[in-house]
Structure formats: C-alpha cells, structure tokens
Amino acid sequence: MTLDDVRRGFKKTTDAVPTLRAFKRAAMAGTVLPTGDALDTQLPTFVYIATVSLLDDALELIIDAKYPGAAVGKLAQRINFLEAKGELKDASRLHKIRKVRNEYAHEYGRYASWSEVESLFTAMDDELRHLGVL
C-alpha cells in the first residue's frame, strides 16, 4: 500500500457512504434490497472498521518514510510514536477512534451508527491533512 492508495481509498469510502445510506431508503421503498437492522448496524460498523484500517496503513507508511527502521507494530504504538515525534494534530482523538474500532470488532452487539462514521471521516480528514496525506 502507498499513500496514494490511502488517498484513493479514503475518497472512495467517503464518496460511497451516501449510496450505502440510501440502501435503507431503497429497501423501505419496496425494492429487492434487504431490510432490517443490518443496514443500520452492520454496514456502518464495517465501514468504520475498514476506514480505520486506512488510517492504520497511513500512519505505518508515514513512519516507514520518515523514520526508517522504526519497529512500530500496532495502531496504538503508531499513534504513540508519532505523538512523541510531534507529528500528530490530535493523538487523543486517534486513540479514541482506535478504541471504538476495537469495541466494534471485538464486542458482540456493539455497532457503529452512520453519524459515528461521518464523525470518523471528519477526524481522519483533519489528521490526514495535518500529516500531508490529503
């Protein structure tokens, strides 16, 4: 993965959300699309988790480019490392995003909402712009 891949992936994801959110409206209008909680729970949760993966990749690429040889294996460690180097705009917000992602990934019955996804996009956009990725 490259930073260009991160840029394209983030843009694709943010551009796709209005269409994904429209699934519920289309299902309610009687199309053949599925109905039920999956559209309001599992789909935004998947988008949240996948988007945080892009953040993780971006931080890894930045570390590899700016600090060759640094062994920083997990997202929490990447955030801490870049915070210590003075690179991040808001490390505490990134840690909160990471913790929420972990809850969605590991706690049954814990789901994201579309508004949480949109908040994630705003936070990531801010941080990725600060880092010079976007």
C-alpha positions as CSV (number, residue, x, y, z in Angstrom):
1,M,0.0,0.0,0.0
2,T,1.1,3.5,-0.7
3,L,-0.1,6.9,0.5
4,D,-1.8,7.3,-2.9
5,D,-3.7,4.1,-2.2
6,V,-4.7,5.6,1.2
7,R,-5.9,8.8,-0.5
8,R,-7.9,6.9,-3.1
9,G,-9.3,4.5,-0.5
10,F,-10.4,7.3,1.8
11,K,-12.0,9.2,-1.1
12,K,-13.8,6.1,-2.4
13,T,-15.1,5.3,1.1
14,T,-16.3,8.8,1.9
15,D,-17.9,9.0,-1.6
16,A,-19.7,5.7,-1.2
17,V,-21.4,6.5,2.1
18,P,-24.3,8.4,0.7
19,T,-25.1,5.4,-1.6
20,L,-24.7,3.0,1.3
21,R,-27.0,5.1,3.4
22,A,-29.5,5.1,0.6
23,F,-29.9,1.3,0.8
24,K,-32.2,1.7,3.7
25,R,-34.4,4.2,1.9
26,A,-34.5,2.0,-1.2
27,A,-35.4,-1.1,1.0
28,M,-38.1,0.9,2.7
29,A,-39.5,1.9,-0.8
30,G,-40.1,-1.8,-1.6
31,T,-37.1,-2.7,-3.8
32,V,-35.5,-6.1,-3.6
33,L,-32.8,-4.8,-1.3
34,P,-32.7,-6.3,2.2
35,T,-34.4,-4.7,5.1
36,G,-33.7,-4.8,8.8
37,D,-31.1,-3.8,11.3
38,A,-28.2,-4.9,9.2
39,L,-28.4,-1.7,7.1
40,D,-28.2,0.5,10.2
41,T,-25.8,-1.6,12.3
42,Q,-23.5,-4.0,10.4
43,L,-23.0,-1.9,7.3
44,P,-21.8,1.3,9.1
45,T,-19.8,-0.9,11.5
46,F,-18.0,-2.5,8.6
47,V,-17.3,1.0,7.0
48,Y,-16.0,2.2,10.4
49,I,-13.6,-0.7,10.8
50,A,-12.4,-0.6,7.2
51,T,-11.8,3.1,7.3
52,V,-9.7,2.9,10.5
53,S,-7.6,0.3,8.6
54,L,-6.8,3.1,6.1
55,L,-5.7,5.3,9.0
56,D,-3.5,2.5,10.3
57,D,-1.9,2.0,6.9
58,A,-1.4,5.7,6.5
59,L,0.4,6.0,9.9
60,E,2.5,3.0,9.1
61,L,3.6,4.4,5.7
62,I,4.4,7.8,7.3
63,I,6.6,6.1,9.9
64,D,8.3,4.0,7.3
65,A,9.0,7.0,5.2
66,K,10.1,9.4,7.9
67,Y,11.6,7.0,10.4
68,P,13.1,4.1,8.5
69,G,13.8,1.1,10.7
70,A,11.4,2.1,13.5
71,A,9.6,-1.1,14.7
72,V,6.1,0.1,15.4
73,G,3.7,-2.8,15.1
74,K,0.2,-1.8,16.2
75,L,-2.1,1.2,15.7
76,A,-1.8,2.3,19.3
77,Q,2.0,2.1,19.1
78,R,2.0,4.1,15.8
79,I,-0.2,6.8,17.4
80,N,2.1,7.0,20.4
81,F,5.3,7.0,18.3
82,L,4.0,9.8,16.0
83,E,2.7,11.8,19.0
84,A,6.1,11.6,20.7
85,K,7.7,12.9,17.5
86,G,5.3,15.8,17.4
87,E,3.7,14.7,14.1
88,L,0.1,14.4,15.1
89,K,-2.6,17.1,15.5
90,D,-4.8,15.2,18.0
91,A,-3.4,11.9,19.3
92,S,-6.1,11.5,21.9
93,R,-8.8,11.6,19.2
94,L,-7.0,8.9,17.2
95,H,-6.8,6.8,20.4
96,K,-10.5,7.2,20.9
97,I,-11.1,6.1,17.3
98,R,-8.9,3.1,17.8
99,K,-10.6,2.1,21.0
100,V,-14.1,2.4,19.4
101,R,-12.9,0.4,16.4
102,N,-11.7,-2.4,18.8
103,E,-15.1,-2.4,20.5
104,Y,-16.9,-2.8,17.2
105,A,-14.5,-5.5,16.1
106,H,-14.5,-7.5,19.4
107,E,-17.7,-6.9,21.3
108,Y,-20.8,-8.6,20.1
109,G,-23.8,-6.3,19.8
110,R,-21.7,-3.1,19.6
111,Y,-22.4,-1.3,16.3
112,A,-21.5,2.0,14.7
113,S,-24.0,4.5,13.5
114,W,-23.8,6.5,10.3
115,S,-23.3,9.6,12.3
116,E,-20.3,8.0,14.0
117,V,-18.9,7.1,10.6
118,E,-19.3,10.7,9.5
119,S,-17.5,11.9,12.6
120,L,-14.7,9.4,11.9
121,F,-14.4,10.8,8.4
122,T,-14.1,14.4,9.8
123,A,-11.4,13.3,12.3
124,M,-9.5,11.4,9.7
125,D,-9.7,14.2,7.2
126,D,-8.3,16.6,9.8
127,E,-5.5,14.3,10.8
128,L,-4.5,13.2,7.2
129,R,-4.5,16.8,6.1
130,H,-2.3,17.7,9.0
131,L,0.1,14.9,8.1
132,G,0.1,16.0,4.4
133,V,-1.5,12.8,3.1
134,L,-4.6,14.6,1.8
